[in-house]
Amino acid sequence: MFVKALTAAIVVLAAAPAMAQQTILPGYWESTSQANLLGRGEPKTERRCITADKVSAFVSGLSTGHYTCTYSSKSVKGGVADFKGQCVDKHGTRFDVAMHGAYAPEAFHMDARLELPHLPMFSGTATTDAHRISADCPADSP
């Protein structure tokens, strides 16, 4: 759950190059995410093509096919990204999310804290580190 949320955050941050203020560049990216729930979590590495046409997703914050999120506060400027809000999954489970990260044109780091308000023992953290592999994406890349 947490790894998918952070992977989506990478896609969101990669979409901003078309904005007036550049964040990270489009291209082929590799990310390694690790979620820690109840003190456990294995790292997961993924590669994906990030296109410049995802600008609106960037300013909106994290939302995926698994989660819909609304943010009470969000800021992306000067190499720092902060989001705070609440998400709901496709089963109706709500959780609070707070993300803080740093970005440069070819690298990105994000820390997240996710918490089920009524079950704090199932809260967790996650981190994602990503870097741009190339400006061009392989033809078969996701």
C-alpha positions in Angstrom: 0.0 0.0 0.0 2.7 2.5 1.0 5.1 1.6 -1.8 2.3 2.2 -4.4 1.5 5.5 -2.8 5.1 6.7 -3.0 5.7 5.4 -6.5 2.7 7.5 -7.5 4.2 10.5 -5.8 7.3 10.1 -8.0 5.1 10.2 -11.1 3.3 13.2 -9.8 6.6 15.1 -9.2 8.0 14.1 -12.6 5.1 15.7 -14.3 6.0 19.3 -13.5 8.6 20.2 -16.1 5.9 22.0 -18.2 5.2 24.2 -15.3 6.9 27.6 -15.0 9.0 26.4 -12.2 10.9 23.3 -13.2 11.0 20.4 -10.8 12.3 17.1 -12.3 12.9 16.3 -15.9 10.8 13.8 -18.0 12.5 10.6 -19.1 13.2 7.1 -17.9 13.4 6.9 -14.1 14.4 4.3 -11.6 12.9 4.5 -8.1 13.5 2.4 -5.0 10.8 2.6 -2.3 10.5 1.0 1.1 7.5 1.0 3.3 7.7 0.2 6.9 4.5 -1.1 8.5 4.7 -2.7 12.0 8.5 -2.5 11.6 8.7 -4.5 8.4 9.2 -3.7 4.8 11.2 -4.8 1.8 12.6 -2.3 -0.7 11.0 -2.4 -4.2 12.8 -1.0 -7.3 10.8 0.0 -10.4 11.6 1.7 -13.7 9.1 3.8 -15.5 8.8 6.4 -18.2 7.8 9.8 -16.9 6.3 12.0 -19.6 5.9 15.8 -19.6 2.1 15.6 -20.0 1.4 14.9 -16.3 1.5 18.5 -15.1 -2.0 18.6 -13.7 -1.3 15.5 -11.6 1.8 17.2 -10.1 -0.1 20.2 -8.8 -2.9 18.0 -7.5 -0.7 15.7 -5.4 -0.9 11.9 -4.9 -3.9 10.0 -6.3 -3.8 6.7 -8.1 -6.1 4.0 -9.4 -6.0 2.6 -5.8 -6.3 5.9 -3.8 -8.0 9.2 -4.1 -6.4 12.0 -2.1 -7.3 15.5 -1.0 -4.7 17.8 0.5 -5.3 20.5 3.1 -1.9 21.8 2.3 0.6 21.4 -0.6 3.7 23.2 -1.6 6.1 22.5 -4.4 8.8 25.1 -4.9 12.5 25.7 -4.5 13.5 22.0 -4.6 11.1 21.1 -1.7 7.7 19.3 -1.9 5.3 19.1 1.0 1.8 17.5 0.9 -0.5 16.9 3.8 -4.0 15.5 3.6 -6.2 12.4 3.6 -6.6 9.5 1.1 -9.3 6.9 0.7 -8.7 3.6 -1.0 -11.1 1.7 -3.3 -12.5 -0.1 -0.3 -13.4 3.1 1.6 -10.5 2.9 4.0 -9.3 6.4 5.0 -5.8 7.3 6.0 -3.9 10.5 6.7 -0.8 11.2 4.7 2.0 13.7 5.1 4.8 13.7 2.5 8.0 15.8 2.5 10.7 15.6 -0.2 13.5 17.2 -2.0 13.9 17.3 -5.8 16.4 18.3 -8.4 16.1 17.9 -12.2 17.5 14.4 -12.2 17.0 13.1 -8.7 14.2 12.9 -6.0 13.7 11.8 -2.4 10.4 11.6 -0.6 9.5 10.6 3.0 6.0 9.8 3.9 4.0 9.1 7.0 0.7 7.3 6.6 -1.7 6.8 9.5 -5.1 5.2 10.0 -6.7 7.6 12.4 -8.7 4.9 14.2 -5.9 2.3 14.1 -2.6 4.1 14.9 -0.9 0.7 15.4 -1.1 0.2 11.7 0.5 3.5 10.8 3.7 3.5 8.9 6.4 5.3 7.1 7.8 5.0 3.6 10.7 6.5 1.6 11.4 6.7 -2.1 14.6 7.6 -3.8 14.6 8.1 -7.6 17.0 9.1 -10.3 16.7 9.7 -14.0 18.4 7.0 -16.1 18.0 8.7 -19.4 16.1 11.4 -21.3 14.6 8.8 -23.6 12.3 6.0 -22.6 12.6 2.4 -24.0 9.8 1.5 -26.4 8.5 -1.1 -24.0 8.7 0.9 -20.8 5.6 1.4 -18.5 
